[in-house]
Amino acid sequence: MSQVVLPLTVLDIEHYDLDIKSNSRSHHTQLCGEERLIVRRGQPFNIILHLTAGSKDFKPGEPGLTLIVETDWSASATYDPSGNTLSLSISSSPDAPIGVYSLTLDQNGKKTSLGQFTLLFNAWCPRDAVYMHSETKRQEYVLAQHGQIYRGTHKRIKGTPWNFGQFEAGKLDICLKILDENPKFVSDADKDCSSRRNHIYVTRVLSAMINSNDDRGVLVGNWGKIEDGTHPGEWIGSGDILRQWAESGPVCYGQCWVFAAVACTG
C-alpha cells in the first residue's frame, strides 16, 4: 500500500461524492451502471469533498491530508470557495494492477473511508499496453455486447450470434471472482494481484480458468455424447454460463467456441 500526500490543511468533510456518472462517462464504463465507481488505469478521475460550513479556507502548502490507495498513484486538488468544495483528481499509472481498490483519506490520523472502486485496463490510454489506436476497434472489441462466434471446419464456417453480456449486472464481479479463485491467487495472493498489471498474465489466467480441468474453472468440456447438462450448441451467451459457475461451480458443457466466447466476456 502506498500513500499520495496532498498539500492541504486539515478539513472538516461533511460528505463526499465519487462523481460516478461523470467519471463513468469519461472512462467509458457507463454501461456498467451507476451503482459504483469503475474507472480505467492511466486516466484521471475526480472525487468531490463537500466541506462543512465552518471549515477554514483551503491554503496550499499546508500538509495534513493523505490519500491512501494500494499501488502507485498521483493526485491533485482544486478548491472552490464559492461552493465550499474540494475536487481531488486521482490517477493511477498506466500499468497499475487491475482489480478492486479501497480509498481512504487520512487527515493527521483521522481516517475517512471513501469506499471502493474498480480499476480496469484502458484501451483508450496510449501508455497502456492494451491501447487500441482505432476507435472502431475499441467500439467492437471493448464495448460491443453482441457479436458472432465462428464455428465449423475450415471448409464449412458459419457464424453463431452471441451475447457477451460484459456489462450485465454482476458480470464484472464474476470475472473478478474467476481471477480470485485461480490457483496462483490461492497459493500467493500478493504475487498474483501484483501480476495483474500485466495483460498477458491476466489473459493466461482467464484462459486457464475458463476450462474447469484441475482448477474448478468455468466450463467442463465434452466432445462426445451429451446425456446430461447443456449441449454446447445450445448456449447463446456468456451470462447464464458465468452465473451458473458463480452459484454452483463448473458448468456442463462447453466446446472450443464456447470457451472462446466466455473468455472474450472476461
VEXZA-22337 format. One record per residue: x, y, z of N, C-alpha, C in turn; residue number from 1; residue in one letter. Coordinates in pm, whole numbers, always signed. Example, Ala and Ser with C-alpha at 12.3 -4.5 7.8 and 13.67 -1.06 7.14 Angstrom:
PT    n.c1    n.c2    n.c3   ca.c1   ca.c2   ca.c3    c.c1    c.c2    c.c3  num  residu
PT   +1319    -569    +780   +1230    -450    +780   +1320    -330    +780    1       a
PT   +1285    -225    +708   +1367    -106    +714   +1290      +3    +787    2       s
This chain:
PT    n.c1    n.c2    n.c3   ca.c1   ca.c2   ca.c3    c.c1    c.c2    c.c3  num  residu
PT     +85    -119      +0      +0      +0      +0     +88    +123      +0    1       m
PT     +61    +218     -86    +137    +342     -90     +45    +460     -58    2       s
PT    +105    +575     -31     +29    +692      +6     +60    +807     -88    3       q
PT     -44    +880    -126     -28   +1003    -203     -60   +1118    -110    4       v
PT     +36   +1206     -85     +18   +1316      +8     -19   +1442     -69    5       v
PT    -131   +1502     -33    -176   +1626     -96    -148   +1744      -4    6       l
PT    -104   +1858     -58     -70   +1974     +23    -195   +2050     +67    7       p
PT    -260   +1999    +171    -385   +2059    +215    -385   +2081    +365    8       l
PT    -462   +2177    +409    -487   +2192    +551    -584   +2084    +597    9       t
PT    -595   +2064    +726    -693   +1968    +779    -833   +2022    +752   10       v
PT    -920   +1937    +699   -1052   +1981    +654   -1163   +1913    +732   11       l
PT   -1274   +1983    +749   -1395   +1925    +805   -1484   +1883    +688   12       d
PT   -1494   +1752    +665   -1566   +1700    +549   -1708   +1663    +591   13       i
PT   -1805   +1723    +525   -1945   +1695    +553   -1989   +1567    +482   14       e
PT   -1959   +1557    +355   -1982   +1436    +279   -1897   +1441    +153   15       h
PT   -1893   +1329     +81   -1812   +1323     -41   -1895   +1266    -155   16       y
PT   -1850   +1292    -276   -1921   +1249    -396   -1819   +1185    -490   17       d
PT   -1838   +1057    -522   -1748    +988    -613   -1772   +1027    -759   18       l
PT   -1872   +1110    -782   -1900   +1163    -917   -1905   +1050   -1020   19       d
PT   -1980    +945    -986   -1980    +822   -1066   -2027    +847   -1209   20       i
PT   -2132    +925   -1225   -2187    +947   -1358   -2085   +1011   -1451   21       k
PT   -2022   +1117   -1405   -1924   +1188   -1488   -1799   +1103   -1511   22       s
PT   -1749   +1039   -1405   -1630    +954   -1420   -1656    +837   -1514   23       n
PT   -1772    +776   -1502   -1805    +662   -1587   -1811    +701   -1733   24       s
PT   -1866    +819   -1758   -1876    +865   -1896   -1736    +888   -1956   25       r
PT   -1648    +952   -1883   -1515    +981   -1936   -1427    +857   -1943   26       s
PT   -1458    +755   -1864   -1379    +632   -1863   -1444    +520   -1944   27       h
PT   -1552    +550   -2014   -1620    +452   -2099   -1667    +330   -2019   28       h
PT   -1718    +355   -1898   -1770    +245   -1817   -1916    +268   -1779   29       t
PT   -1983    +362   -1846   -2120    +394   -1809   -2216    +277   -1831   30       q
PT   -2182    +187   -1922   -2267     +71   -1946   -2266     -27   -1829   31       l
PT   -2169     -11   -1738   -2162     -97   -1620   -2262     -55   -1513   32       c
PT   -2330     +59   -1532   -2425    +108   -1433   -2364    +220   -1349   33       g
PT   -2444    +274   -1259   -2401    +387   -1177   -2405    +354   -1028   34       e
PT   -2400    +224    -995   -2406    +184    -855   -2272    +199    -785   35       e
PT   -2162    +197    -862   -2029    +207    -802   -1933    +268    -902   36       r
PT   -1818    +306    -852   -1718    +372    -935   -1630    +268   -1005   37       l
PT   -1630    +273   -1139   -1546    +184   -1220   -1469    +273   -1316   38       i
PT   -1336    +268   -1308   -1251    +356   -1388   -1143    +274   -1458   39       v
PT   -1074    +341   -1551    -967    +275   -1627    -832    +336   -1591   40       r
PT    -730    +252   -1593    -600    +295   -1545    -533    +396   -1639   41       r
PT    -443    +476   -1583    -370    +574   -1662    -450    +697   -1697   42       g
PT    -568    +714   -1637    -657    +825   -1670    -714    +883   -1542   43       q
PT    -716   +1014   -1525    -765   +1074   -1401    -914   +1053   -1381   44       p
PT    -955   +1045   -1254   -1095   +1053   -1218   -1108   +1146   -1098   45       f
PT   -1227   +1198   -1078   -1246   +1303    -978   -1334   +1258    -862   46       n
PT   -1299   +1305    -743   -1380   +1288    -623   -1401   +1426    -562   47       i
PT   -1524   +1456    -522   -1556   +1588    -469   -1583   +1578    -319   48       i
PT   -1509   +1656    -242   -1529   +1664     -97   -1611   +1788     -66   49       l
PT   -1725   +1770      -1   -1809   +1882     +42   -1775   +1913    +187   50       h
PT   -1730   +2035    +211   -1683   +2074    +342   -1795   +2136    +425   51       l
PT   -1781   +2126    +556   -1881   +2188    +643   -1872   +2340    +634   52       t
PT   -1980   +2404    +670   -1987   +2550    +657   -1878   +2620    +738   53       a
PT   -1838   +2559    +847   -1740   +2625    +933   -1595   +2595    +899   54       g
PT   -1571   +2523    +789   -1434   +2487    +754   -1355   +2611    +715   55       s
PT   -1229   +2613    +755   -1144   +2724    +712   -1103   +2703    +567   56       k
PT   -1073   +2811    +500   -1042   +2802    +358    -920   +2717    +331   57       d
PT    -921   +2658    +214    -807   +2580    +166    -686   +2670    +147   58       f
PT    -572   +2628    +200    -449   +2705    +187    -339   +2615    +133   59       k
PT    -298   +2633      +7    -193   +2550     -50     -68   +2554     +36   60       p
PT      -1   +2441     +43    +126   +2435    +112    +116   +2391    +256   61       g
PT      -6   +2374    +311     -21   +2328    +447     -53   +2179    +446   62       e
PT     +41   +2094    +489     +17   +1949    +484     -91   +1909    +584   63       p
PT    -151   +1796    +561    -250   +1749    +656    -341   +1641    +603   64       g
PT    -353   +1626    +472    -443   +1526    +415    -363   +1428    +331   65       l
PT    -385   +1300    +355    -317   +1195    +282    -419   +1104    +216   66       t
PT    -399   +1075     +91    -485    +984     +17    -417    +848     +13   67       l
PT    -486    +746     +67    -426    +614     +76    -491    +521     -25   68       i
PT    -409    +463    -113    -455    +362    -206    -356    +246    -200   69       v
PT    -360    +154    -297    -284     +33    -282    -181      +9    -392   70       e
PT    -141    +113    -463     -35     +99    -562     +14    +239    -596   71       t
PT     +89    +256    -703    +144    +387    -736     +38    +476    -801   72       d
PT     +15    +593    -741     -87    +685    -789     -36    +828    -783   73       w
PT    -107    +917    -849     -81   +1060    -837    -213   +1129    -812   74       s
PT    -206   +1250    -753    -330   +1322    -722    -303   +1471    -714   75       a
PT    -407   +1550    -740    -401   +1695    -725    -535   +1742    -672   76       s
PT    -537   +1867    -621    -659   +1918    -559    -693   +2057    -613   77       a
PT    -825   +2083    -625    -873   +2215    -667    -984   +2258    -571   78       t
PT    -967   +2375    -513   -1064   +2423    -415   -1159   +2525    -477   79       y
PT   -1288   +2511    -449   -1390   +2606    -497   -1452   +2674    -375   80       d
PT   -1406   +2793    -340   -1458   +2859    -220   -1606   +2893    -228   81       p
PT   -1657   +2917    -349   -1798   +2953    -362   -1889   +2837    -324   82       s
PT   -1849   +2718    -357   -1929   +2602    -323   -1878   +2527    -203   83       g
PT   -1767   +2575    -144   -1704   +2511     -30   -1677   +2363     -58   84       n
PT   -1621   +2337    -176   -1590   +2200    -216   -1444   +2190    -257   85       t
PT   -1391   +2070    -240   -1254   +2040    -281   -1260   +1922    -377   86       l
PT   -1211   +1943    -499   -1212   +1836    -600   -1075   +1770    -605   87       s
PT   -1073   +1640    -588    -949   +1563    -597    -944   +1493    -732   88       l
PT    -838   +1516    -806    -816   +1446    -933    -712   +1338    -909   89       s
PT    -753   +1213    -928    -670   +1098    -893    -643   +1016   -1018   90       i
PT    -520    +970   -1033    -486    +889   -1150    -388    +780   -1112   91       s
PT    -410    +661   -1166    -315    +552   -1147    -211    +556   -1258   92       s
PT    -105    +481   -1241     -10    +463   -1350     -77    +376   -1457   93       s
PT     -33    +383   -1583     -96    +304   -1689     -63    +156   -1683   94       p
PT     +19    +116   -1585     +46     -27   -1569     +11     -75   -1428   95       d
PT     -82      -5   -1363    -127     -46   -1230    -204    -178   -1239   96       a
PT    -198    -261   -1137    -276    -385   -1137    -426    -355   -1142   97       p
PT    -498    -429   -1222    -643    -414   -1226    -705    -479   -1103   98       i
PT    -828    -441   -1072    -897    -503    -959    -969    -401    -874   99       g
PT   -1007    -443    -754   -1083    -360    -662    -987    -292    -564  100       v
PT   -1007    -162    -544    -923     -82    -455   -1006     -17    -346  101       y
PT    -945      +1    -230   -1005     +79    -122    -942    +217    -120  102       s
PT   -1024    +318     -93    -975    +455     -92   -1004    +518     +44  103       l
PT    -899    +573    +107    -912    +630    +240    -843    +765    +247  104       t
PT    -906    +860    +314    -844    +989    +343    -791    +987    +486  105       l
PT    -668   +1027    +502    -606   +1032    +634    -566   +1176    +663  106       d
PT    -633   +1240    +759    -601   +1376    +799    -537   +1375    +937  107       q
PT    -405   +1367    +936    -329   +1365   +1061    -382   +1258   +1157  108       n
PT    -407   +1140   +1103    -454   +1029   +1185    -604   +1010   +1186  109       g
PT    -680   +1110   +1143    -825   +1096   +1133    -858   +1041    +995  110       k
PT    -902    +916    +990    -923    +849    +862   -1070    +848    +822  111       k
PT   -1093    +874    +695   -1228    +872    +638   -1229    +778    +520  112       t
PT   -1309    +673    +525   -1319    +580    +413   -1406    +639    +303  113       s
PT   -1354    +637    +180   -1431    +681     +64   -1486    +562     -15  114       l
PT   -1477    +444     +44   -1531    +325     -21   -1433    +260    -116  115       g
PT   -1487    +191    -214   -1406    +116    -308   -1434    +160    -451  116       q
PT   -1340    +130    -538   -1361    +147    -681   -1289     +35    -753  117       f
PT   -1330     +11    -877   -1270     -96    -957   -1190     -35   -1071  118       t
PT   -1069     -84   -1089    -979     -35   -1192    -966    -138   -1304  119       l
PT    -984     -92   -1429    -980    -179   -1546    -866    -140   -1639  120       l
PT    -833    -230   -1732    -740    -196   -1840    -801     -81   -1922  121       f
PT    -714      -8   -1993    -761    +111   -2064    -717    +111   -2209  122       n
PT    -807     +68   -2297    -776     +65   -2441    -773    +205   -2501  123       a
PT    -813    +308   -2425    -813    +446   -2473    -685    +521   -2432  124       w
PT    -603    +460   -2349    -483    +526   -2297    -360    +483   -2377  125       c
PT    -294    +574   -2448    -178    +537   -2530     -64    +474   -2452  126       p
PT     -56    +501   -2322     +53    +446   -2242     +20    +309   -2183  127       r
PT    -104    +266   -2199    -144    +134   -2152    -108     +31   -2259  128       d
PT     -56     -84   -2217     -15    -187   -2312    -130    -241   -2395  129       a
PT    -255    -223   -2349    -370    -274   -2424    -429    -168   -2516  130       v
PT    -362     -55   -2531    -414     +56   -2611    -447     +13   -2754  131       y
PT    -563     +59   -2802    -604     +39   -2941    -612    +175   -3009  132       m
PT    -543    +191   -3119    -542    +319   -3189    -676    +348   -3256  133       h
PT    -745    +244   -3302    -868    +261   -3377    -989    +267   -3285  134       s
PT   -1065    +376   -3293   -1188    +387   -3215   -1290    +283   -3260  135       e
PT   -1290    +252   -3389   -1381    +149   -3440   -1355     +15   -3373  136       t
PT   -1228     -20   -3357   -1194    -147   -3292   -1227    -144   -3143  137       k
PT   -1208     -27   -3080   -1245     -17   -2938   -1395     -39   -2920  138       r
PT   -1473     +21   -3010   -1617      +3   -3002   -1655    -144   -3020  139       q
PT   -1585    -213   -3108   -1619    -354   -3134   -1566    -447   -3027  140       e
PT   -1438    -435   -2992   -1375    -533   -2905   -1391    -505   -2756  141       y
PT   -1420    -380   -2719   -1434    -347   -2578   -1580    -321   -2539  142       v
PT   -1653    -248   -2623   -1786    -202   -2584   -1902    -282   -2642  143       l
PT   -1882    -350   -2755   -1992    -424   -2817   -2029    -546   -2731  144       a
PT   -2159    -560   -2703   -2204    -672   -2620   -2257    -790   -2702  145       q
PT   -2276    -768   -2831   -2325    -875   -2918   -2231    -892   -3037  146       h
PT   -2217   -1015   -3082   -2129   -1041   -3194   -2152   -1179   -3252  147       g
PT   -2057   -1224   -3332   -2065   -1354   -3398   -1950   -1444   -3351  148       q
PT   -1984   -1567   -3321   -1883   -1668   -3292   -1876   -1761   -3413  149       i
PT   -1758   -1774   -3470   -1744   -1857   -3589   -1703   -1998   -3551  150       y
PT   -1775   -2095   -3606   -1753   -2236   -3574   -1768   -2320   -3699  151       r
PT   -1724   -2444   -3688   -1731   -2537   -3801   -1591   -2582   -3841  152       g
PT   -1578   -2636   -3962   -1448   -2676   -4015   -1394   -2567   -4105  153       t
PT   -1270   -2583   -4150   -1210   -2478   -4232   -1280   -2463   -4367  154       h
PT   -1354   -2566   -4409   -1428   -2559   -4534   -1575   -2522   -4513  155       k
PT   -1620   -2536   -4392   -1760   -2503   -4362   -1766   -2421   -4234  156       r
PT   -1753   -2291   -4247   -1754   -2200   -4132   -1887   -2124   -4130  157       i
PT   -1948   -2119   -4015   -2072   -2043   -4001   -2065   -1956   -3875  158       k
PT   -2141   -1848   -3878   -2143   -1758   -3764   -2260   -1787   -3674  159       g
PT   -2235   -1786   -3543   -2340   -1804   -3444   -2353   -1678   -3361  160       t
PT   -2470   -1615   -3355   -2486   -1494   -3273   -2455   -1524   -3126  161       p
PT   -2389   -1429   -3060   -2351   -1450   -2920   -2369   -1321   -2841  162       w
PT   -2427   -1334   -2723   -2440   -1222   -2631   -2328   -1231   -2528  163       n
PT   -2228   -1145   -2541   -2114   -1147   -2449   -2155   -1095   -2311  164       f
PT   -2244    -996   -2307   -2304    -952   -2181   -2208    -902   -2076  165       g
PT   -2096    -841   -2119   -1995    -800   -2021   -2041    -688   -1928  166       q
PT   -2150    -617   -1968   -2197    -508   -1884   -2323    -543   -1805  167       f
PT   -2367    -668   -1813   -2483    -710   -1736   -2451    -705   -1587  168       e
PT   -2553    -682   -1507   -2534    -673   -1362   -2465    -798   -1307  169       a
PT   -2362    -777   -1230   -2293    -887   -1164   -2182    -951   -1244  170       g
PT   -2174    -924   -1375   -2075    -994   -1458   -1932    -952   -1426  171       k
PT   -1910    -824   -1398   -1775    -781   -1363   -1729    -848   -1235  172       l
PT   -1816    -858   -1136   -1780    -924   -1011   -1747   -1071   -1033  173       d
PT   -1821   -1136   -1123   -1794   -1277   -1151   -1658   -1292   -1218  174       i
PT   -1626   -1203   -1310   -1496   -1210   -1377   -1382   -1188   -1278  175       c
PT   -1401   -1097   -1183   -1300   -1078   -1079   -1293   -1199    -987  176       l
PT   -1406   -1263    -965   -1409   -1385    -884   -1329   -1497    -951  177       k
PT   -1338   -1503   -1085   -1259   -1602   -1159   -1110   -1582   -1131  178       i
PT   -1065   -1456   -1134    -925   -1427   -1104    -889   -1467    -962  179       l
PT    -979   -1441    -867    -951   -1468    -726    -957   -1616    -690  180       d
PT   -1011   -1697    -778   -1017   -1840    -750    -915   -1920    -831  181       e
PT    -830   -1851    -905    -729   -1925    -981    -620   -1975    -886  182       n
PT    -557   -2088    -916    -460   -2150    -824    -344   -2058    -786  183       p
PT    -304   -1968    -874    -192   -1878    -842    -231   -1780    -733  184       k
PT    -355   -1734    -733    -402   -1645    -627    -411   -1720    -496  185       f
PT    -461   -1843    -501    -476   -1923    -380    -341   -1950    -315  186       v
PT    -238   -1975    -396    -106   -2008    -341     -28   -1885    -296  187       s
PT     -47   -1770    -364     +26   -1648    -328     -55   -1527    -376  188       d
PT    -147   -1480    -292    -240   -1375    -332    -167   -1244    -365  189       a
PT     -68   -1207    -286      +3   -1082    -309     +74   -1082    -444  190       d
PT    +142   -1191    -474    +214   -1200    -601    +118   -1200    -718  191       k
PT      +7   -1272    -705     -91   -1279    -812    -153   -1142    -839  192       d
PT    -193   -1071    -733    -255    -939    -751    -157    -840    -813  193       c
PT     -30    -846    -772     +70    -758    -832     +89    -788    -979  194       s
PT     +80    -916   -1016     +99    -958   -1155     -15    -914   -1245  195       s
PT    -125    -872   -1186    -241    -831   -1266    -221    -697   -1335  196       r
PT    -103    -639   -1321     -68    -520   -1401     -37    -560   -1545  197       r
PT      -8    -690   -1566     +34    -742   -1696     -84    -807   -1767  198       n
PT    -124    -751   -1881    -241    -805   -1953    -217    -947   -2003  199       h
PT     -92    -981   -2032     -62   -1116   -2077     -85   -1216   -1964  200       i
PT     -41   -1180   -1845     -63   -1266   -1728    -212   -1287   -1704  201       y
PT    -289   -1179   -1705    -433   -1189   -1680    -500   -1274   -1787  202       v
PT    -460   -1257   -1912    -518   -1336   -2021    -491   -1483   -2002  203       t
PT    -371   -1517   -1960    -336   -1658   -1939    -413   -1718   -1822  204       r
PT    -430   -1640   -1717    -508   -1689   -1603    -653   -1713   -1644  205       v
PT    -713   -1618   -1716    -851   -1635   -1761    -863   -1754   -1855  206       l
PT    -768   -1768   -1946    -771   -1880   -2039    -770   -2012   -1965  207       s
PT    -686   -2023   -1863    -679   -2148   -1786    -807   -2170   -1706  208       a
PT    -864   -2063   -1651    -980   -2077   -1565   -1111   -2098   -1641  209       m
PT   -1114   -2066   -1770   -1235   -2093   -1848   -1258   -2243   -1859  210       i
PT   -1150   -2318   -1864   -1157   -2464   -1866   -1152   -2515   -1722  211       n
PT   -1243   -2604   -1686   -1254   -2648   -1546   -1148   -2748   -1504  212       s
PT   -1071   -2802   -1599    -974   -2906   -1565    -879   -2862   -1454  213       n
PT    -876   -2938   -1345    -780   -2924   -1235    -799   -2801   -1147  214       d
PT    -882   -2705   -1181    -888   -2583   -1101   -1029   -2531   -1078  215       d
PT   -1129   -2615   -1099   -1270   -2574   -1082   -1301   -2448   -1160  216       r
PT   -1253   -2444   -1282   -1281   -2333   -1371   -1424   -2336   -1421  217       g
PT   -1453   -2255   -1521   -1592   -2227   -1557   -1662   -2341   -1629  218       v
PT   -1600   -2395   -1736   -1670   -2489   -1823   -1606   -2628   -1826  219       l
PT   -1691   -2728   -1827   -1648   -2866   -1847   -1658   -2897   -1996  220       v
PT   -1550   -2945   -2054   -1551   -2979   -2196   -1612   -3115   -2222  221       g
PT   -1684   -3128   -2332   -1740   -3258   -2371   -1753   -3262   -2522  222       n
PT   -1680   -3355   -2586   -1684   -3368   -2731   -1747   -3501   -2773  223       w
PT   -1809   -3566   -2677   -1874   -3693   -2705   -2025   -3681   -2696  224       g
PT   -2090   -3791   -2661   -2234   -3793   -2648   -2277   -3716   -2524  225       k
PT   -2374   -3629   -2538   -2422   -3546   -2426   -2549   -3610   -2370  226       i
PT   -2541   -3657   -2247   -2658   -3720   -2184   -2707   -3641   -2063  227       e
PT   -2630   -3544   -2018   -2673   -3460   -1908   -2618   -3320   -1934  228       d
PT   -2657   -3223   -1852   -2608   -3088   -1872   -2666   -3025   -1998  229       g
PT   -2603   -2915   -2042   -2646   -2841   -2160   -2552   -2870   -2276  230       t
PT   -2608   -2904   -2391   -2525   -2928   -2509   -2455   -2797   -2548  231       h
PT   -2326   -2801   -2583   -2253   -2678   -2618   -2323   -2595   -2725  232       p
PT   -2391   -2660   -2817   -2458   -2588   -2925   -2581   -2511   -2882  233       g
PT   -2627   -2532   -2759   -2748   -2464   -2712   -2720   -2329   -2646  234       e
PT   -2595   -2303   -2612   -2564   -2175   -2548   -2573   -2062   -2649  235       w
PT   -2626   -1948   -2604   -2635   -1831   -2692   -2568   -1708   -2631  236       i
PT   -2511   -1723   -2513   -2446   -1610   -2448   -2364   -1654   -2328  237       g
PT   -2283   -1563   -2279   -2195   -1594   -2166   -2264   -1580   -2031  238       s
PT   -2372   -1501   -2026   -2435   -1467   -1899   -2477   -1586   -1816  239       g
PT   -2555   -1677   -1873   -2604   -1793   -1798   -2489   -1882   -1753  240       d
PT   -2388   -1894   -1836   -2273   -1978   -1802   -2200   -1922   -1681  241       i
PT   -2169   -1793   -1685   -2096   -1732   -1575   -2178   -1731   -1446  242       l
PT   -2307   -1706   -1460   -2394   -1704   -1342   -2401   -1843   -1277  243       r
PT   -2415   -1947   -1359   -2420   -2084   -1305   -2289   -2119   -1235  244       q
PT   -2177   -2079   -1297   -2048   -2109   -1235   -2035   -2040   -1099  245       w
PT   -2072   -1912   -1092   -2061   -1837    -967   -2148   -1897    -857  246       a
PT   -2261   -1956    -896   -2355   -2010    -798   -2323   -2153    -757  247       e
PT   -2273   -2234    -852   -2260   -2376    -820   -2137   -2445    -877  248       s
PT   -2043   -2370    -933   -1920   -2433    -981   -1924   -2468   -1129  249       g
PT   -1831   -2555   -1175   -1814   -2585   -1318   -1945   -2618   -1390  250       p
PT   -1958   -2564   -1511   -2081   -2574   -1589   -2064   -2677   -1700  251       v
PT   -2164   -2760   -1718   -2164   -2863   -1824   -2258   -2817   -1937  252       c
PT   -2212   -2811   -2063   -2080   -2840   -2115   -2038   -2732   -2212  253       y
PT   -1909   -2735   -2250   -1860   -2641   -2349   -1770   -2709   -2450  254       g
PT   -1753   -2646   -2563   -1654   -2685   -2663   -1578   -2558   -2703  255       q
PT   -1489   -2569   -2801   -1393   -2463   -2829   -1455   -2325   -2846  256       c
PT   -1565   -2315   -2924   -1622   -2183   -2949   -1688   -2125   -2824  257       w
PT   -1739   -2212   -2736   -1799   -2164   -2611   -1690   -2115   -2517  258       v
PT   -1580   -2190   -2508   -1466   -2144   -2428   -1421   -2006   -2474  259       f
PT   -1405   -1990   -2604   -1355   -1864   -2661   -1451   -1749   -2633  260       a
PT   -1580   -1774   -2648   -1679   -1668   -2628   -1683   -1621   -2482  261       a
PT   -1679   -1715   -2388   -1680   -1678   -2247   -1550   -1606   -2209  262       v
PT   -1440   -1648   -2266   -1312   -1580   -2241   -1317   -1435   -2289  263       a
PT   -1385   -1409   -2399   -1398   -1272   -2450   -1478   -1185   -2353  264       c
PT   -1578   -1241   -2289   -1653   -1168   -2187   -1562   -1131   -2071  265       t
PT   -1476   -1227   -2030   -1383   -1199   -1921   -1284   -1091   -1957  266       g
